[in-house]
Amino acid sequence: MVIITLQRDKCIGCNYCVEMDPLHFQMSKKDGKSVLIHSVNAKGFYTLKSADHTIVESCERSAKACPVKIILVKET
């Protein structure tokens, strides 16, 4: 299982995550912050759980590119 978490409240809207992984991230037209596609919100933490381990590399690139370090990628 792969778990990707985005702490959206702290997003500064730099767009790096979208540039690194446009399949899982997009920018909101409402507030200019990052959106983790198909995620579930729980108290400001947006989480995507997937059994597809092929997404790890692209999501990790987004996490490393994020200047405020609000993206976490875990494999279980």
N, CA, C and O atoms as a GROMACS GRO file, in nm:
protein
  304
    1MET      N    1   0.084  -0.118   0.000
    1MET     CA    2   0.000   0.000   0.000
    1MET      C    3   0.089   0.125   0.000
    1MET      O    4   0.189   0.131   0.072
    2VAL      N    5   0.051   0.222  -0.079
    2VAL     CA    6   0.120   0.350  -0.086
    2VAL      C    7   0.026   0.455  -0.028
    2VAL      O    8  -0.092   0.461  -0.063
    3ILE      N    9   0.080   0.539   0.060
    3ILE     CA   10   0.000   0.645   0.122
    3ILE      C   11   0.067   0.778   0.095
    3ILE      O   12   0.182   0.801   0.134
    4ILE      N   13  -0.005   0.867   0.027
    4ILE     CA   14   0.045   1.002  -0.002
    4ILE      C   15  -0.039   1.099   0.078
    4ILE      O   16  -0.162   1.092   0.076
    5THR      N   17   0.027   1.190   0.149
    5THR     CA   18  -0.043   1.288   0.231
    5THR      C   19   0.002   1.428   0.192
    5THR      O   20   0.121   1.455   0.175
    6LEU      N   21  -0.095   1.518   0.180
    6LEU     CA   22  -0.070   1.658   0.147
    6LEU      C   23  -0.131   1.744   0.257
    6LEU      O   24  -0.251   1.736   0.284
    7GLN      N   25  -0.048   1.826   0.321
    7GLN     CA   26  -0.097   1.920   0.422
    7GLN      C   27  -0.129   2.052   0.350
    7GLN      O   28  -0.049   2.145   0.349
    8ARG      N   29  -0.247   2.056   0.291
    8ARG     CA   30  -0.285   2.160   0.197
    8ARG      C   31  -0.286   2.301   0.256
    8ARG      O   32  -0.255   2.397   0.186
    9ASP      N   33  -0.322   2.315   0.383
    9ASP     CA   34  -0.330   2.448   0.446
    9ASP      C   35  -0.197   2.523   0.439
    9ASP      O   36  -0.197   2.646   0.435
   10LYS      N   37  -0.086   2.451   0.436
   10LYS     CA   38   0.046   2.515   0.435
   10LYS      C   39   0.102   2.534   0.294
   10LYS      O   40   0.214   2.582   0.277
   11CYS      N   41   0.023   2.497   0.191
   11CYS     CA   42   0.068   2.510   0.052
   11CYS      C   43   0.087   2.657   0.016
   11CYS      O   44   0.004   2.741   0.051
   12ILE      N   45   0.198   2.688  -0.055
   12ILE     CA   46   0.224   2.825  -0.098
   12ILE      C   47   0.195   2.844  -0.246
   12ILE      O   48   0.215   2.954  -0.300
   13GLY      N   49   0.148   2.740  -0.314
   13GLY     CA   50   0.107   2.752  -0.454
   13GLY      C   51   0.220   2.764  -0.553
   13GLY      O   52   0.204   2.831  -0.656
   14CYS      N   53   0.333   2.701  -0.528
   14CYS     CA   54   0.449   2.713  -0.616
   14CYS      C   55   0.436   2.631  -0.744
   14CYS      O   56   0.504   2.660  -0.843
   15ASN      N   57   0.350   2.528  -0.744
   15ASN     CA   58   0.321   2.445  -0.861
   15ASN      C   59   0.426   2.338  -0.889
   15ASN      O   60   0.414   2.266  -0.989
   16TYR      N   61   0.528   2.323  -0.806
   16TYR     CA   62   0.633   2.224  -0.832
   16TYR      C   63   0.577   2.081  -0.830
   16TYR      O   64   0.618   1.998  -0.911
   17CYS      N   65   0.485   2.053  -0.739
   17CYS     CA   66   0.430   1.917  -0.731
   17CYS      C   67   0.358   1.880  -0.860
   17CYS      O   68   0.367   1.766  -0.906
   18VAL      N   69   0.288   1.975  -0.919
   18VAL     CA   70   0.216   1.950  -1.044
   18VAL      C   71   0.316   1.927  -1.158
   18VAL      O   72   0.294   1.841  -1.243
   19GLU      N   73   0.423   2.004  -1.160
   19GLU     CA   74   0.525   1.987  -1.263
   19GLU      C   75   0.591   1.850  -1.254
   19GLU      O   76   0.624   1.790  -1.357
   20MET      N   77   0.611   1.800  -1.133
   20MET     CA   78   0.675   1.670  -1.113
   20MET      C   79   0.579   1.553  -1.134
   20MET      O   80   0.621   1.446  -1.178
   21ASP      N   81   0.450   1.572  -1.103
   21ASP     CA   82   0.354   1.462  -1.110
   21ASP      C   83   0.212   1.513  -1.140
   21ASP      O   84   0.128   1.521  -1.051
   22PRO      N   85   0.187   1.549  -1.265
   22PRO     CA   86   0.055   1.602  -1.301
   22PRO      C   87  -0.058   1.499  -1.296
   22PRO      O   88  -0.175   1.537  -1.304
   23LEU      N   89  -0.025   1.371  -1.283
   23LEU     CA   90  -0.129   1.269  -1.271
   23LEU      C   91  -0.192   1.266  -1.132
   23LEU      O   92  -0.305   1.220  -1.116
   24HIS      N   93  -0.118   1.314  -1.031
   24HIS     CA   94  -0.168   1.307  -0.893
   24HIS      C   95  -0.189   1.444  -0.827
   24HIS      O   96  -0.254   1.454  -0.724
   25PHE      N   97  -0.134   1.549  -0.888
   25PHE     CA   98  -0.147   1.683  -0.831
   25PHE      C   99  -0.198   1.780  -0.935
   25PHE      O  100  -0.166   1.769  -1.054
   26GLN      N  101  -0.277   1.876  -0.890
   26GLN     CA  102  -0.320   1.986  -0.976
   26GLN      C  103  -0.337   2.110  -0.888
   26GLN      O  104  -0.345   2.100  -0.766
   27MET      N  105  -0.341   2.225  -0.952
   27MET     CA  106  -0.358   2.350  -0.878
   27MET      C  107  -0.506   2.388  -0.879
   27MET      O  108  -0.573   2.380  -0.982
   28SER      N  109  -0.556   2.431  -0.764
   28SER     CA  110  -0.694   2.474  -0.751
   28SER      C  111  -0.713   2.610  -0.818
   28SER      O  112  -0.633   2.701  -0.798
   29LYS      N  113  -0.818   2.622  -0.896
   29LYS     CA  114  -0.849   2.751  -0.957
   29LYS      C  115  -0.912   2.846  -0.856
   29LYS      O  116  -0.913   2.967  -0.876
   30LYS      N  117  -0.964   2.791  -0.746
   30LYS     CA  118  -1.029   2.874  -0.643
   30LYS      C  119  -0.929   2.949  -0.556
   30LYS      O  120  -0.944   3.069  -0.534
   31ASP      N  121  -0.826   2.877  -0.507
   31ASP     CA  122  -0.734   2.942  -0.413
   31ASP      C  123  -0.586   2.931  -0.452
   31ASP      O  124  -0.500   2.981  -0.380
   32GLY      N  125  -0.556   2.867  -0.565
   32GLY     CA  126  -0.418   2.859  -0.612
   32GLY      C  127  -0.330   2.762  -0.536
   32GLY      O  128  -0.207   2.766  -0.550
   33LYS      N  129  -0.390   2.675  -0.456
   33LYS     CA  130  -0.313   2.577  -0.380
   33LYS      C  131  -0.321   2.441  -0.446
   33LYS      O  132  -0.408   2.414  -0.529
   34SER      N  133  -0.228   2.355  -0.409
   34SER     CA  134  -0.220   2.221  -0.464
   34SER      C  135  -0.337   2.135  -0.419
   34SER      O  136  -0.388   2.149  -0.308
   35VAL      N  137  -0.378   2.045  -0.508
   35VAL     CA  138  -0.483   1.948  -0.479
   35VAL      C  139  -0.427   1.810  -0.509
   35VAL      O  140  -0.373   1.786  -0.617
   36LEU      N  141  -0.439   1.718  -0.414
   36LEU     CA  142  -0.401   1.579  -0.435
   36LEU      C  143  -0.525   1.509  -0.491
   36LEU      O  144  -0.624   1.490  -0.421
   37ILE      N  145  -0.518   1.471  -0.617
   37ILE     CA  146  -0.633   1.416  -0.689
   37ILE      C  147  -0.679   1.286  -0.625
   37ILE      O  148  -0.597   1.199  -0.593
   38HIS      N  149  -0.810   1.271  -0.607
   38HIS     CA  150  -0.878   1.153  -0.550
   38HIS      C  151  -0.843   1.131  -0.403
   38HIS      O  152  -0.850   1.018  -0.354
   39SER      N  153  -0.805   1.235  -0.333
   39SER     CA  154  -0.770   1.220  -0.192
   39SER      C  155  -0.890   1.245  -0.101
   39SER      O  156  -0.992   1.298  -0.145
   40VAL      N  157  -0.875   1.206   0.024
   40VAL     CA  158  -0.977   1.225   0.127
   40VAL      C  159  -0.923   1.323   0.230
   40VAL      O  160  -0.810   1.310   0.275
   41ASN      N  161  -1.004   1.422   0.267
   41ASN     CA  162  -0.963   1.523   0.364
   41ASN      C  163  -0.997   1.480   0.506
   41ASN      O  164  -1.109   1.437   0.534
   42ALA      N  165  -0.900   1.490   0.594
   42ALA     CA  166  -0.921   1.466   0.736
   42ALA      C  167  -0.845   1.573   0.813
   42ALA      O  168  -0.724   1.562   0.832
   43LYS      N  169  -0.915   1.677   0.855
   43LYS     CA  170  -0.858   1.786   0.935
   43LYS      C  171  -0.741   1.856   0.865
   43LYS      O  172  -0.638   1.884   0.927
   44GLY      N  173  -0.756   1.883   0.736
   44GLY     CA  174  -0.653   1.956   0.662
   44GLY      C  175  -0.544   1.869   0.602
   44GLY      O  176  -0.458   1.919   0.530
   45PHE      N  177  -0.547   1.740   0.629
   45PHE     CA  178  -0.453   1.646   0.570
   45PHE      C  179  -0.526   1.567   0.462
   45PHE      O  180  -0.620   1.492   0.492
   46TYR      N  181  -0.484   1.583   0.339
   46TYR     CA  182  -0.546   1.514   0.226
   46TYR      C  183  -0.466   1.388   0.198
   46TYR      O  184  -0.345   1.396   0.173
   47THR      N  185  -0.532   1.273   0.201
   47THR     CA  186  -0.463   1.145   0.192
   47THR      C  187  -0.516   1.062   0.075
   47THR      O  188  -0.637   1.052   0.053
   48LEU      N  189  -0.422   1.005   0.002
   48LEU     CA  190  -0.454   0.914  -0.107
   48LEU      C  191  -0.388   0.781  -0.074
   48LEU      O  192  -0.268   0.774  -0.051
   49LYS      N  193  -0.469   0.675  -0.073
   49LYS     CA  194  -0.416   0.540  -0.051
   49LYS      C  195  -0.431   0.462  -0.180
   49LYS      O  196  -0.537   0.463  -0.244
   50SER      N  197  -0.324   0.394  -0.219
   50SER     CA  198  -0.324   0.320  -0.345
   50SER      C  199  -0.244   0.192  -0.331
   50SER      O  200  -0.143   0.187  -0.261
   51ALA      N  201  -0.291   0.088  -0.399
   51ALA     CA  202  -0.218  -0.038  -0.402
   51ALA      C  203  -0.116  -0.039  -0.516
   51ALA      O  204  -0.038  -0.133  -0.530
   52ASP      N  205  -0.117   0.066  -0.598
   52ASP     CA  206  -0.029   0.077  -0.714
   52ASP      C  207   0.106   0.137  -0.673
   52ASP      O  208   0.117   0.258  -0.654
   53HIS      N  209   0.206   0.053  -0.660
   53HIS     CA  210   0.338   0.098  -0.616
   53HIS      C  211   0.416   0.173  -0.724
   53HIS      O  212   0.523   0.227  -0.697
   54THR      N  213   0.365   0.176  -0.846
   54THR     CA  214   0.434   0.247  -0.954
   54THR      C  215   0.422   0.399  -0.937
   54THR      O  216   0.494   0.473  -1.005
   55ILE      N  217   0.335   0.447  -0.850
   55ILE     CA  218   0.318   0.591  -0.830
   55ILE      C  219   0.420   0.650  -0.734
   55ILE      O  220   0.432   0.772  -0.723
   56VAL      N  221   0.493   0.566  -0.664
   56VAL     CA  222   0.586   0.612  -0.561
   56VAL      C  223   0.692   0.708  -0.617
   56VAL      O  224   0.716   0.814  -0.559
   57GLU      N  225   0.754   0.671  -0.726
   57GLU     CA  226   0.864   0.752  -0.779
   57GLU      C  227   0.818   0.894  -0.814
   57GLU      O  228   0.884   0.991  -0.776
   58SER      N  229   0.708   0.907  -0.885
   58SER     CA  230   0.661   1.040  -0.926
   58SER      C  231   0.614   1.122  -0.805
   58SER      O  232   0.637   1.243  -0.798
   59CYS      N  233   0.549   1.057  -0.711
   59CYS     CA  234   0.504   1.128  -0.590
   59CYS      C  235   0.622   1.170  -0.503
   59CYS      O  236   0.618   1.277  -0.442
   60GLU      N  237   0.725   1.088  -0.497
   60GLU     CA  238   0.845   1.125  -0.422
   60GLU      C  239   0.916   1.244  -0.486
   60GLU      O  240   0.972   1.328  -0.415
   61ARG      N  241   0.916   1.252  -0.619
   61ARG     CA  242   0.973   1.368  -0.687
   61ARG      C  243   0.898   1.495  -0.645
   61ARG      O  244   0.960   1.599  -0.621
   62SER      N  245   0.766   1.486  -0.636
   62SER     CA  246   0.687   1.601  -0.592
   62SER      C  247   0.720   1.638  -0.449
   62SER      O  248   0.734   1.757  -0.417
   63ALA      N  249   0.733   1.538  -0.363
   63ALA     CA  250   0.766   1.564  -0.222
   63ALA      C  251   0.902   1.632  -0.208
   63ALA      O  252   0.917   1.724  -0.128
   64LYS      N  253   0.999   1.587  -0.285
   64LYS     CA  254   1.134   1.646  -0.278
   64LYS      C  255   1.137   1.787  -0.334
   64LYS      O  256   1.214   1.871  -0.288
   65ALA      N  257   1.054   1.814  -0.435
   65ALA     CA  258   1.052   1.946  -0.498
   65ALA      C  259   0.978   2.050  -0.414
   65ALA      O  260   1.000   2.170  -0.432
   66CYS      N  261   0.892   2.007  -0.324
   66CYS     CA  262   0.810   2.098  -0.244
   66CYS      C  263   0.897   2.180  -0.148
   66CYS      O  264   0.963   2.123  -0.061
   67PRO      N  265   0.898   2.314  -0.163
   67PRO     CA  266   0.984   2.396  -0.077
   67PRO      C  267   0.936   2.404   0.069
   67PRO      O  268   1.015   2.436   0.157
   68VAL      N  269   0.809   2.376   0.094
   68VAL     CA  270   0.758   2.383   0.232
   68VAL      C  271   0.740   2.243   0.294
   68VAL      O  272   0.692   2.231   0.406
   69LYS      N  273   0.778   2.139   0.219
   69LYS     CA  274   0.781   2.000   0.269
   69LYS      C  275   0.649   1.956   0.330
   69LYS      O  276   0.644   1.911   0.445
   70ILE      N  277   0.540   1.970   0.253
   70ILE     CA  278   0.406   1.933   0.302
   70ILE      C  279   0.352   1.806   0.237
   70ILE      O  280   0.236   1.772   0.257
   71ILE      N  281   0.435   1.737   0.159
   71ILE     CA  282   0.395   1.613   0.093
   71ILE      C  283   0.474   1.499   0.154
   71ILE      O  284   0.597   1.505   0.163
   72LEU      N  285   0.403   1.396   0.197
   72LEU     CA  286   0.466   1.278   0.257
   72LEU      C  287   0.426   1.155   0.178
   72LEU      O  288   0.309   1.136   0.148
   73VAL      N  289   0.523   1.072   0.144
   73VAL     CA  290   0.498   0.947   0.071
   73VAL      C  291   0.548   0.832   0.157
   73VAL      O  292   0.664   0.829   0.198
   74LYS      N  293   0.458   0.736   0.183
   74LYS     CA  294   0.496   0.619   0.263
   74LYS      C  295   0.453   0.492   0.190
   74LYS      O  296   0.347   0.487   0.127
   75GLU      N  297   0.536   0.392   0.198
   75GLU     CA  298   0.501   0.258   0.146
   75GLU      C  299   0.491   0.162   0.264
   75GLU      O  300   0.574   0.162   0.354
   76THR      N  301   0.386   0.080   0.261
   76THR     CA  302   0.368  -0.018   0.367
   76THR      C  303   0.362  -0.157   0.308
   76THR      O  304   0.347  -0.255   0.382
   0.00000   0.00000   0.00000
